[in-house]
Amino acid sequence: MTEPASAIHQEVNQLIDSQIAALRGPSLTQADLLEYRERAEHIQNLLSVLDRIESDNIPKWHPRLRARNRKSIAGRD
């Protein structure tokens, strides 16, 4: 795993732990809900970046990439 990808994984794990801690609390205030939503959006953004990083690291000959290309070609017919 690349260095940026591992840093993103670590940040996502920390954010998920924060989400779990927020849900375990006695009750959520409006401010807590806003922070929860912001963290959820941040997690989604980080996972999108991680997907791009990891897909860039797949060699062009990789079976996963070839299968994806076959599906896109088949859809054009």
Summary of the structure (lengths in Angstrom):
residues: 77
radius of gyration: 18.0
end to end distance: 36.6
largest distance: 56.0
contacts: 168
relative contact order: 0.12
helix: 82%
strand: 0%
